[in-house]
Amino acid sequence: MFFALFVLKLLAPVILGAIVGLSLIGMACSGFWKSRQTRRWQTTSGKVISTMMKEQRVKTRLVYQPKVRYEYVVDRNWYQANRIRVGDRWGGSDFAKAEEQLRRYQPGTEVTVYYNPRRPQDAVLELKIDPALYMVLAGGGFFLCISLSIGSAILPSAMQTCGITPSSTHAKPGAPMWCQRGGL
C-alpha cells in the first residue's frame, strides 16, 4: 500500500499529463474516424443562409474560425447546419485562408451538403480533414511522450533515493523527508 501511494503521489503530474495527452489523441482520432465516415454520407443540395468570421484571442495570437450557416432538405424535412468540415471547431491563425473559405460560401450560394443518413441533422460541406486535427494529434502525442519520459526518469531514481521497493512499508532510514509516508 505504501509503495502504491508513493508512486501515485510522485507521478501525479505525470499521470495528469498523460491523461491530457491521451484525451487530445482521442479527440483527434475521433475526428479522423468521423471524417472517414463522411465519405459514405449521402448528398443533397443546400443553400447558404449566412456567413461570419468568428475571431478570438488564444494567449497571444488571434484564431479565426469561418462560420457558414446553410439549410437543406432530406426526406421533405428542412435542416440547418453550420459545420464546413469535420474538426473545424478549432479554427486557425491564418486570416487569409479563413477568409478564402468564407468567399466560397456567400449567402444565397447553392452548395452540396454531405449528411449522415442515420442523423440527417449531422452535415458538412467539405470532406477534407481539417488541418487542426493534425495539430491536436501532435499536441496529444507531445504531452504523452513528455509525461512518459519524465515518469520513466523520475520513478526509478526516486525509488532508489528513498530505498523503496514494491514490498516496502516505509522508506529506508535516513531517506529525505519527501520519501516518508506523510511527505510528498
Rosetta constraint file for C-alpha pairs under 8 A:
AtomPair CA 1 CA 5 HARMONIC 6.28 0.50
AtomPair CA 1 CA 169 HARMONIC 7.29 0.50
AtomPair CA 2 CA 6 HARMONIC 6.04 0.50
AtomPair CA 2 CA 168 HARMONIC 6.78 0.50
AtomPair CA 2 CA 169 HARMONIC 5.37 0.50
AtomPair CA 2 CA 170 HARMONIC 6.51 0.50
AtomPair CA 2 CA 181 HARMONIC 7.24 0.50
AtomPair CA 3 CA 7 HARMONIC 6.18 0.50
AtomPair CA 3 CA 164 HARMONIC 7.07 0.50
AtomPair CA 3 CA 165 HARMONIC 6.90 0.50
AtomPair CA 3 CA 166 HARMONIC 5.60 0.50
AtomPair CA 3 CA 167 HARMONIC 7.12 0.50
AtomPair CA 3 CA 168 HARMONIC 6.17 0.50
AtomPair CA 3 CA 169 HARMONIC 6.99 0.50
AtomPair CA 3 CA 170 HARMONIC 7.97 0.50
AtomPair CA 4 CA 8 HARMONIC 6.11 0.50
AtomPair CA 4 CA 166 HARMONIC 7.88 0.50
AtomPair CA 5 CA 9 HARMONIC 6.02 0.50
AtomPair CA 6 CA 10 HARMONIC 6.03 0.50
AtomPair CA 6 CA 179 HARMONIC 7.76 0.50
AtomPair CA 6 CA 181 HARMONIC 7.68 0.50
AtomPair CA 7 CA 11 HARMONIC 5.88 0.50
AtomPair CA 7 CA 155 HARMONIC 7.35 0.50
AtomPair CA 8 CA 12 HARMONIC 5.63 0.50
AtomPair CA 9 CA 184 HARMONIC 6.65 0.50
AtomPair CA 10 CA 155 HARMONIC 7.48 0.50
AtomPair CA 10 CA 184 HARMONIC 7.15 0.50
AtomPair CA 11 CA 15 HARMONIC 5.94 0.50
AtomPair CA 11 CA 151 HARMONIC 6.49 0.50
AtomPair CA 11 CA 155 HARMONIC 7.53 0.50
AtomPair CA 12 CA 16 HARMONIC 6.10 0.50
AtomPair CA 13 CA 17 HARMONIC 6.14 0.50
AtomPair CA 14 CA 18 HARMONIC 6.18 0.50
AtomPair CA 14 CA 147 HARMONIC 4.90 0.50
AtomPair CA 14 CA 148 HARMONIC 7.07 0.50
AtomPair CA 14 CA 150 HARMONIC 7.01 0.50
AtomPair CA 14 CA 151 HARMONIC 5.92 0.50
AtomPair CA 15 CA 19 HARMONIC 6.14 0.50
AtomPair CA 15 CA 147 HARMONIC 7.14 0.50
AtomPair CA 16 CA 20 HARMONIC 6.27 0.50
AtomPair CA 17 CA 21 HARMONIC 6.12 0.50
AtomPair CA 17 CA 143 HARMONIC 5.82 0.50
AtomPair CA 17 CA 144 HARMONIC 6.53 0.50
AtomPair CA 17 CA 147 HARMONIC 5.54 0.50
AtomPair CA 18 CA 22 HARMONIC 6.00 0.50
AtomPair CA 18 CA 143 HARMONIC 6.27 0.50
AtomPair CA 18 CA 144 HARMONIC 4.70 0.50
AtomPair CA 18 CA 145 HARMONIC 7.96 0.50
AtomPair CA 18 CA 147 HARMONIC 5.55 0.50
AtomPair CA 18 CA 148 HARMONIC 7.13 0.50
AtomPair CA 19 CA 23 HARMONIC 5.98 0.50
AtomPair CA 19 CA 144 HARMONIC 7.71 0.50
AtomPair CA 20 CA 24 HARMONIC 6.23 0.50
AtomPair CA 20 CA 140 HARMONIC 6.95 0.50
AtomPair CA 20 CA 143 HARMONIC 6.85 0.50
AtomPair CA 20 CA 144 HARMONIC 7.60 0.50
AtomPair CA 21 CA 25 HARMONIC 6.18 0.50
AtomPair CA 21 CA 139 HARMONIC 7.11 0.50
AtomPair CA 21 CA 140 HARMONIC 3.88 0.50
AtomPair CA 21 CA 141 HARMONIC 6.01 0.50
AtomPair CA 21 CA 142 HARMONIC 7.07 0.50
AtomPair CA 21 CA 143 HARMONIC 4.63 0.50
AtomPair CA 21 CA 144 HARMONIC 4.62 0.50
AtomPair CA 22 CA 26 HARMONIC 5.97 0.50
AtomPair CA 22 CA 140 HARMONIC 6.12 0.50
AtomPair CA 22 CA 141 HARMONIC 7.70 0.50
AtomPair CA 22 CA 144 HARMONIC 6.60 0.50
AtomPair CA 23 CA 27 HARMONIC 6.19 0.50
AtomPair CA 23 CA 140 HARMONIC 7.13 0.50
AtomPair CA 24 CA 28 HARMONIC 6.22 0.50
AtomPair CA 24 CA 136 HARMONIC 5.99 0.50
AtomPair CA 24 CA 137 HARMONIC 6.30 0.50
AtomPair CA 24 CA 139 HARMONIC 7.07 0.50
AtomPair CA 24 CA 140 HARMONIC 4.64 0.50
AtomPair CA 25 CA 29 HARMONIC 6.06 0.50
AtomPair CA 25 CA 136 HARMONIC 6.96 0.50
AtomPair CA 25 CA 137 HARMONIC 5.02 0.50
AtomPair CA 25 CA 138 HARMONIC 7.93 0.50
AtomPair CA 25 CA 139 HARMONIC 7.96 0.50
AtomPair CA 25 CA 140 HARMONIC 4.95 0.50
AtomPair CA 25 CA 141 HARMONIC 6.72 0.50
AtomPair CA 26 CA 30 HARMONIC 6.02 0.50
AtomPair CA 27 CA 31 HARMONIC 6.25 0.50
AtomPair CA 27 CA 136 HARMONIC 7.70 0.50
AtomPair CA 27 CA 137 HARMONIC 7.93 0.50
AtomPair CA 28 CA 32 HARMONIC 6.19 0.50
AtomPair CA 28 CA 133 HARMONIC 5.33 0.50
AtomPair CA 28 CA 134 HARMONIC 7.18 0.50
AtomPair CA 28 CA 136 HARMONIC 5.94 0.50
AtomPair CA 28 CA 137 HARMONIC 5.32 0.50
AtomPair CA 29 CA 33 HARMONIC 6.02 0.50
AtomPair CA 29 CA 137 HARMONIC 7.60 0.50
AtomPair CA 30 CA 34 HARMONIC 6.07 0.50
AtomPair CA 31 CA 35 HARMONIC 5.97 0.50
AtomPair CA 31 CA 86 HARMONIC 6.35 0.50
AtomPair CA 31 CA 87 HARMONIC 5.86 0.50
AtomPair CA 31 CA 133 HARMONIC 6.90 0.50
AtomPair CA 32 CA 36 HARMONIC 6.20 0.50
AtomPair CA 32 CA 129 HARMONIC 7.12 0.50
AtomPair CA 32 CA 133 HARMONIC 7.52 0.50
AtomPair CA 33 CA 37 HARMONIC 6.28 0.50
AtomPair CA 34 CA 38 HARMONIC 6.34 0.50
AtomPair CA 34 CA 86 HARMONIC 6.98 0.50
AtomPair CA 35 CA 39 HARMONIC 7.21 0.50
AtomPair CA 35 CA 85 HARMONIC 7.93 0.50
AtomPair CA 35 CA 86 HARMONIC 5.65 0.50
AtomPair CA 35 CA 127 HARMONIC 6.78 0.50
AtomPair CA 35 CA 128 HARMONIC 7.39 0.50
AtomPair CA 35 CA 129 HARMONIC 6.17 0.50
AtomPair CA 36 CA 40 HARMONIC 7.86 0.50
AtomPair CA 37 CA 41 HARMONIC 7.01 0.50
AtomPair CA 38 CA 114 HARMONIC 7.10 0.50
AtomPair CA 38 CA 115 HARMONIC 7.57 0.50
AtomPair CA 38 CA 116 HARMONIC 7.24 0.50
AtomPair CA 38 CA 127 HARMONIC 6.47 0.50
AtomPair CA 39 CA 127 HARMONIC 6.62 0.50
AtomPair CA 41 CA 114 HARMONIC 5.82 0.50
AtomPair CA 41 CA 115 HARMONIC 5.48 0.50
AtomPair CA 41 CA 116 HARMONIC 5.12 0.50
AtomPair CA 41 CA 117 HARMONIC 6.38 0.50
AtomPair CA 42 CA 114 HARMONIC 5.62 0.50
AtomPair CA 42 CA 115 HARMONIC 5.59 0.50
AtomPair CA 42 CA 116 HARMONIC 6.60 0.50
AtomPair CA 42 CA 117 HARMONIC 6.35 0.50
AtomPair CA 43 CA 112 HARMONIC 6.49 0.50
AtomPair CA 43 CA 113 HARMONIC 5.42 0.50
AtomPair CA 43 CA 114 HARMONIC 4.53 0.50
AtomPair CA 43 CA 115 HARMONIC 6.12 0.50
AtomPair CA 44 CA 72 HARMONIC 7.08 0.50
AtomPair CA 44 CA 73 HARMONIC 7.20 0.50
AtomPair CA 44 CA 74 HARMONIC 7.23 0.50
AtomPair CA 44 CA 112 HARMONIC 5.93 0.50
AtomPair CA 44 CA 113 HARMONIC 5.34 0.50
AtomPair CA 44 CA 114 HARMONIC 6.72 0.50
AtomPair CA 44 CA 115 HARMONIC 7.69 0.50
AtomPair CA 45 CA 72 HARMONIC 6.28 0.50
AtomPair CA 45 CA 73 HARMONIC 7.58 0.50
AtomPair CA 45 CA 110 HARMONIC 6.95 0.50
AtomPair CA 45 CA 111 HARMONIC 5.81 0.50
AtomPair CA 45 CA 112 HARMONIC 4.78 0.50
AtomPair CA 45 CA 113 HARMONIC 5.77 0.50
AtomPair CA 46 CA 70 HARMONIC 6.65 0.50
AtomPair CA 46 CA 71 HARMONIC 5.48 0.50
AtomPair CA 46 CA 72 HARMONIC 4.27 0.50
AtomPair CA 46 CA 73 HARMONIC 7.20 0.50
AtomPair CA 46 CA 110 HARMONIC 5.76 0.50
AtomPair CA 46 CA 111 HARMONIC 5.09 0.50
AtomPair CA 46 CA 112 HARMONIC 5.98 0.50
AtomPair CA 46 CA 113 HARMONIC 5.98 0.50
AtomPair CA 47 CA 70 HARMONIC 5.47 0.50
AtomPair CA 47 CA 71 HARMONIC 5.49 0.50
AtomPair CA 47 CA 72 HARMONIC 6.58 0.50
AtomPair CA 47 CA 107 HARMONIC 7.66 0.50
AtomPair CA 47 CA 108 HARMONIC 5.90 0.50
AtomPair CA 47 CA 109 HARMONIC 5.65 0.50
AtomPair CA 47 CA 110 HARMONIC 4.61 0.50
AtomPair CA 47 CA 111 HARMONIC 5.72 0.50
AtomPair CA 48 CA 68 HARMONIC 7.01 0.50
AtomPair CA 48 CA 69 HARMONIC 5.98 0.50
AtomPair CA 48 CA 70 HARMONIC 4.16 0.50
AtomPair CA 48 CA 71 HARMONIC 6.52 0.50
AtomPair CA 48 CA 105 HARMONIC 6.49 0.50
AtomPair CA 48 CA 106 HARMONIC 6.64 0.50
AtomPair CA 48 CA 107 HARMONIC 4.86 0.50
AtomPair CA 48 CA 108 HARMONIC 5.23 0.50
AtomPair CA 48 CA 109 HARMONIC 5.40 0.50
AtomPair CA 48 CA 110 HARMONIC 6.59 0.50
AtomPair CA 48 CA 111 HARMONIC 7.07 0.50
AtomPair CA 49 CA 68 HARMONIC 7.66 0.50
AtomPair CA 49 CA 69 HARMONIC 5.46 0.50
AtomPair CA 49 CA 70 HARMONIC 5.02 0.50
AtomPair CA 49 CA 71 HARMONIC 6.85 0.50
AtomPair CA 49 CA 107 HARMONIC 5.06 0.50
AtomPair CA 49 CA 108 HARMONIC 6.18 0.50
AtomPair CA 50 CA 68 HARMONIC 5.93 0.50
AtomPair CA 50 CA 69 HARMONIC 5.17 0.50
AtomPair CA 50 CA 70 HARMONIC 7.00 0.50
AtomPair CA 50 CA 106 HARMONIC 7.22 0.50
AtomPair CA 50 CA 107 HARMONIC 5.06 0.50
AtomPair CA 51 CA 66 HARMONIC 7.41 0.50
AtomPair CA 51 CA 67 HARMONIC 5.51 0.50
AtomPair CA 51 CA 68 HARMONIC 4.48 0.50
AtomPair CA 51 CA 69 HARMONIC 6.20 0.50
AtomPair CA 51 CA 102 HARMONIC 6.86 0.50
AtomPair CA 51 CA 105 HARMONIC 7.32 0.50
AtomPair CA 51 CA 106 HARMONIC 6.78 0.50
AtomPair CA 51 CA 107 HARMONIC 6.72 0.50
AtomPair CA 52 CA 66 HARMONIC 6.10 0.50
AtomPair CA 52 CA 67 HARMONIC 5.18 0.50
AtomPair CA 52 CA 68 HARMONIC 6.67 0.50
AtomPair CA 52 CA 102 HARMONIC 7.70 0.50
AtomPair CA 53 CA 64 HARMONIC 6.60 0.50
AtomPair CA 53 CA 65 HARMONIC 5.83 0.50
AtomPair CA 53 CA 66 HARMONIC 4.61 0.50
AtomPair CA 53 CA 67 HARMONIC 5.93 0.50
AtomPair CA 53 CA 98 HARMONIC 7.83 0.50
AtomPair CA 53 CA 99 HARMONIC 7.74 0.50
AtomPair CA 53 CA 102 HARMONIC 7.93 0.50
AtomPair CA 54 CA 64 HARMONIC 5.77 0.50
AtomPair CA 54 CA 65 HARMONIC 4.99 0.50
AtomPair CA 54 CA 66 HARMONIC 6.07 0.50
AtomPair CA 54 CA 67 HARMONIC 6.82 0.50
AtomPair CA 55 CA 62 HARMONIC 6.68 0.50
AtomPair CA 55 CA 63 HARMONIC 5.75 0.50
AtomPair CA 55 CA 64 HARMONIC 4.74 0.50
AtomPair CA 55 CA 65 HARMONIC 6.39 0.50
AtomPair CA 56 CA 62 HARMONIC 5.65 0.50
AtomPair CA 56 CA 63 HARMONIC 5.42 0.50
AtomPair CA 56 CA 64 HARMONIC 6.77 0.50
AtomPair CA 57 CA 61 HARMONIC 5.69 0.50
AtomPair CA 57 CA 62 HARMONIC 4.47 0.50
AtomPair CA 57 CA 63 HARMONIC 6.12 0.50
AtomPair CA 58 CA 62 HARMONIC 6.05 0.50
AtomPair CA 58 CA 63 HARMONIC 6.65 0.50
AtomPair CA 61 CA 93 HARMONIC 7.32 0.50
AtomPair CA 62 CA 93 HARMONIC 6.01 0.50
AtomPair CA 63 CA 91 HARMONIC 6.03 0.50
AtomPair CA 63 CA 92 HARMONIC 5.11 0.50
AtomPair CA 63 CA 93 HARMONIC 4.62 0.50
AtomPair CA 63 CA 94 HARMONIC 7.69 0.50
AtomPair CA 64 CA 91 HARMONIC 5.39 0.50
AtomPair CA 64 CA 92 HARMONIC 5.39 0.50
AtomPair CA 64 CA 93 HARMONIC 5.86 0.50
AtomPair CA 64 CA 94 HARMONIC 7.10 0.50
AtomPair CA 64 CA 95 HARMONIC 6.12 0.50
AtomPair CA 64 CA 98 HARMONIC 6.51 0.50
AtomPair CA 65 CA 88 HARMONIC 7.65 0.50
AtomPair CA 65 CA 89 HARMONIC 7.32 0.50
AtomPair CA 65 CA 90 HARMONIC 7.16 0.50
AtomPair CA 65 CA 91 HARMONIC 4.32 0.50
AtomPair CA 65 CA 92 HARMONIC 6.56 0.50
AtomPair CA 65 CA 98 HARMONIC 6.58 0.50
AtomPair CA 66 CA 91 HARMONIC 7.46 0.50
AtomPair CA 66 CA 98 HARMONIC 5.71 0.50
AtomPair CA 66 CA 99 HARMONIC 7.22 0.50
AtomPair CA 66 CA 101 HARMONIC 7.16 0.50
AtomPair CA 66 CA 102 HARMONIC 6.15 0.50
AtomPair CA 67 CA 82 HARMONIC 6.45 0.50
AtomPair CA 67 CA 83 HARMONIC 7.34 0.50
AtomPair CA 67 CA 84 HARMONIC 7.59 0.50
AtomPair CA 67 CA 102 HARMONIC 7.63 0.50
AtomPair CA 68 CA 82 HARMONIC 5.18 0.50
AtomPair CA 68 CA 83 HARMONIC 6.88 0.50
AtomPair CA 68 CA 84 HARMONIC 6.81 0.50
AtomPair CA 68 CA 102 HARMONIC 7.39 0.50
AtomPair CA 68 CA 105 HARMONIC 7.02 0.50
AtomPair CA 69 CA 80 HARMONIC 6.91 0.50
AtomPair CA 69 CA 81 HARMONIC 5.80 0.50
AtomPair CA 69 CA 82 HARMONIC 4.41 0.50
AtomPair CA 69 CA 83 HARMONIC 7.70 0.50
AtomPair CA 70 CA 80 HARMONIC 5.56 0.50
AtomPair CA 70 CA 81 HARMONIC 5.64 0.50
AtomPair CA 70 CA 82 HARMONIC 6.27 0.50
AtomPair CA 71 CA 78 HARMONIC 6.96 0.50
AtomPair CA 71 CA 79 HARMONIC 5.51 0.50
AtomPair CA 71 CA 80 HARMONIC 4.29 0.50
AtomPair CA 71 CA 81 HARMONIC 6.50 0.50
AtomPair CA 72 CA 78 HARMONIC 5.81 0.50
AtomPair CA 72 CA 79 HARMONIC 5.42 0.50
AtomPair CA 72 CA 80 HARMONIC 6.46 0.50
AtomPair CA 72 CA 113 HARMONIC 7.31 0.50
AtomPair CA 73 CA 77 HARMONIC 5.36 0.50
AtomPair CA 73 CA 78 HARMONIC 4.56 0.50
AtomPair CA 73 CA 79 HARMONIC 6.10 0.50
AtomPair CA 74 CA 78 HARMONIC 6.66 0.50
AtomPair CA 74 CA 79 HARMONIC 7.64 0.50
AtomPair CA 74 CA 120 HARMONIC 6.85 0.50
AtomPair CA 79 CA 120 HARMONIC 7.70 0.50
AtomPair CA 79 CA 121 HARMONIC 6.01 0.50
AtomPair CA 80 CA 121 HARMONIC 7.13 0.50
AtomPair CA 81 CA 121 HARMONIC 6.89 0.50
AtomPair CA 81 CA 122 HARMONIC 7.37 0.50
AtomPair CA 81 CA 123 HARMONIC 6.42 0.50
AtomPair CA 81 CA 124 HARMONIC 7.68 0.50
AtomPair CA 82 CA 124 HARMONIC 7.65 0.50
AtomPair CA 83 CA 88 HARMONIC 7.03 0.50
AtomPair CA 83 CA 123 HARMONIC 6.84 0.50
AtomPair CA 83 CA 124 HARMONIC 5.26 0.50
AtomPair CA 83 CA 125 HARMONIC 7.06 0.50
AtomPair CA 84 CA 88 HARMONIC 6.78 0.50
AtomPair CA 84 CA 124 HARMONIC 5.11 0.50
AtomPair CA 84 CA 125 HARMONIC 4.88 0.50
AtomPair CA 84 CA 126 HARMONIC 5.91 0.50
AtomPair CA 85 CA 124 HARMONIC 5.09 0.50
AtomPair CA 85 CA 125 HARMONIC 6.07 0.50
AtomPair CA 85 CA 126 HARMONIC 5.10 0.50
AtomPair CA 85 CA 127 HARMONIC 6.22 0.50
AtomPair CA 85 CA 128 HARMONIC 6.62 0.50
AtomPair CA 85 CA 129 HARMONIC 6.92 0.50
AtomPair CA 85 CA 130 HARMONIC 6.73 0.50
AtomPair CA 86 CA 124 HARMONIC 7.09 0.50
AtomPair CA 86 CA 127 HARMONIC 7.64 0.50
AtomPair CA 86 CA 128 HARMONIC 7.74 0.50
AtomPair CA 86 CA 129 HARMONIC 6.32 0.50
AtomPair CA 86 CA 130 HARMONIC 6.45 0.50
AtomPair CA 87 CA 129 HARMONIC 6.99 0.50
AtomPair CA 87 CA 130 HARMONIC 5.35 0.50
AtomPair CA 87 CA 132 HARMONIC 6.90 0.50
AtomPair CA 87 CA 133 HARMONIC 6.12 0.50
AtomPair CA 88 CA 130 HARMONIC 5.79 0.50
AtomPair CA 88 CA 132 HARMONIC 7.33 0.50
AtomPair CA 90 CA 132 HARMONIC 6.40 0.50
AtomPair CA 91 CA 132 HARMONIC 7.08 0.50
AtomPair CA 92 CA 98 HARMONIC 7.61 0.50
AtomPair CA 92 CA 132 HARMONIC 7.25 0.50
AtomPair CA 94 CA 98 HARMONIC 6.49 0.50
AtomPair CA 95 CA 99 HARMONIC 6.00 0.50
AtomPair CA 96 CA 100 HARMONIC 6.04 0.50
AtomPair CA 97 CA 101 HARMONIC 6.21 0.50
AtomPair CA 98 CA 102 HARMONIC 6.41 0.50
AtomPair CA 99 CA 103 HARMONIC 6.27 0.50
AtomPair CA 100 CA 104 HARMONIC 6.83 0.50
AtomPair CA 101 CA 105 HARMONIC 7.16 0.50
AtomPair CA 102 CA 106 HARMONIC 6.79 0.50
AtomPair CA 105 CA 109 HARMONIC 6.17 0.50
AtomPair CA 105 CA 111 HARMONIC 7.92 0.50
AtomPair CA 111 CA 125 HARMONIC 7.35 0.50
AtomPair CA 112 CA 125 HARMONIC 6.39 0.50
AtomPair CA 113 CA 123 HARMONIC 6.59 0.50
AtomPair CA 113 CA 124 HARMONIC 6.03 0.50
AtomPair CA 113 CA 125 HARMONIC 5.07 0.50
AtomPair CA 113 CA 126 HARMONIC 8.00 0.50
AtomPair CA 114 CA 123 HARMONIC 5.50 0.50
AtomPair CA 114 CA 124 HARMONIC 5.36 0.50
AtomPair CA 114 CA 125 HARMONIC 6.03 0.50
AtomPair CA 114 CA 126 HARMONIC 7.55 0.50
AtomPair CA 114 CA 127 HARMONIC 8.00 0.50
AtomPair CA 115 CA 119 HARMONIC 7.58 0.50
AtomPair CA 115 CA 120 HARMONIC 5.47 0.50
AtomPair CA 115 CA 121 HARMONIC 7.13 0.50
AtomPair CA 115 CA 122 HARMONIC 5.76 0.50
AtomPair CA 115 CA 123 HARMONIC 4.17 0.50
AtomPair CA 115 CA 124 HARMONIC 6.53 0.50
AtomPair CA 116 CA 120 HARMONIC 5.12 0.50
AtomPair CA 116 CA 121 HARMONIC 7.44 0.50
AtomPair CA 116 CA 122 HARMONIC 5.64 0.50
AtomPair CA 116 CA 123 HARMONIC 6.32 0.50
AtomPair CA 129 CA 133 HARMONIC 7.40 0.50
AtomPair CA 130 CA 134 HARMONIC 7.87 0.50
AtomPair CA 131 CA 135 HARMONIC 6.96 0.50
AtomPair CA 132 CA 136 HARMONIC 6.26 0.50
AtomPair CA 133 CA 137 HARMONIC 6.15 0.50
AtomPair CA 134 CA 138 HARMONIC 6.09 0.50
AtomPair CA 135 CA 139 HARMONIC 6.01 0.50
AtomPair CA 136 CA 140 HARMONIC 6.13 0.50
AtomPair CA 137 CA 141 HARMONIC 6.14 0.50
AtomPair CA 138 CA 142 HARMONIC 6.07 0.50
AtomPair CA 139 CA 143 HARMONIC 6.26 0.50
AtomPair CA 140 CA 144 HARMONIC 6.12 0.50
AtomPair CA 141 CA 145 HARMONIC 5.97 0.50
AtomPair CA 142 CA 146 HARMONIC 6.03 0.50
AtomPair CA 143 CA 147 HARMONIC 5.99 0.50
AtomPair CA 144 CA 148 HARMONIC 6.11 0.50
AtomPair CA 145 CA 149 HARMONIC 5.98 0.50
AtomPair CA 146 CA 150 HARMONIC 6.04 0.50
AtomPair CA 147 CA 151 HARMONIC 5.96 0.50
AtomPair CA 148 CA 152 HARMONIC 5.98 0.50
AtomPair CA 149 CA 153 HARMONIC 6.23 0.50
AtomPair CA 150 CA 154 HARMONIC 5.95 0.50
AtomPair CA 151 CA 155 HARMONIC 5.90 0.50
AtomPair CA 152 CA 156 HARMONIC 6.96 0.50
AtomPair CA 153 CA 157 HARMONIC 6.76 0.50
AtomPair CA 154 CA 158 HARMONIC 5.99 0.50
AtomPair CA 155 CA 159 HARMONIC 6.04 0.50
AtomPair CA 156 CA 160 HARMONIC 6.18 0.50
AtomPair CA 157 CA 161 HARMONIC 6.17 0.50
AtomPair CA 158 CA 162 HARMONIC 6.05 0.50
AtomPair CA 159 CA 163 HARMONIC 5.65 0.50
AtomPair CA 159 CA 164 HARMONIC 4.93 0.50
AtomPair CA 159 CA 165 HARMONIC 6.91 0.50
AtomPair CA 160 CA 164 HARMONIC 6.56 0.50
AtomPair CA 161 CA 175 HARMONIC 6.98 0.50
AtomPair CA 162 CA 171 HARMONIC 5.50 0.50
AtomPair CA 162 CA 172 HARMONIC 6.06 0.50
AtomPair CA 162 CA 175 HARMONIC 5.22 0.50
AtomPair CA 162 CA 176 HARMONIC 6.98 0.50
AtomPair CA 162 CA 179 HARMONIC 5.60 0.50
AtomPair CA 163 CA 171 HARMONIC 5.82 0.50
AtomPair CA 163 CA 172 HARMONIC 5.17 0.50
AtomPair CA 163 CA 175 HARMONIC 7.48 0.50
AtomPair CA 164 CA 168 HARMONIC 5.69 0.50
AtomPair CA 164 CA 170 HARMONIC 7.23 0.50
AtomPair CA 164 CA 171 HARMONIC 5.67 0.50
AtomPair CA 164 CA 172 HARMONIC 7.07 0.50
AtomPair CA 170 CA 180 HARMONIC 6.85 0.50
AtomPair CA 170 CA 181 HARMONIC 6.73 0.50
AtomPair CA 171 CA 175 HARMONIC 6.43 0.50
AtomPair CA 171 CA 179 HARMONIC 6.08 0.50
AtomPair CA 171 CA 180 HARMONIC 5.84 0.50
AtomPair CA 171 CA 181 HARMONIC 7.70 0.50
AtomPair CA 175 CA 179 HARMONIC 6.32 0.50
AtomPair CA 175 CA 180 HARMONIC 7.56 0.50
AtomPair CA 176 CA 180 HARMONIC 7.36 0.50
AtomPair CA 177 CA 183 HARMONIC 5.98 0.50
AtomPair CA 178 CA 182 HARMONIC 7.81 0.50
AtomPair CA 178 CA 183 HARMONIC 4.28 0.50
AtomPair CA 178 CA 184 HARMONIC 4.78 0.50
AtomPair CA 179 CA 183 HARMONIC 5.99 0.50
AtomPair CA 179 CA 184 HARMONIC 6.83 0.50
AtomPair CA 180 CA 184 HARMONIC 7.67 0.50
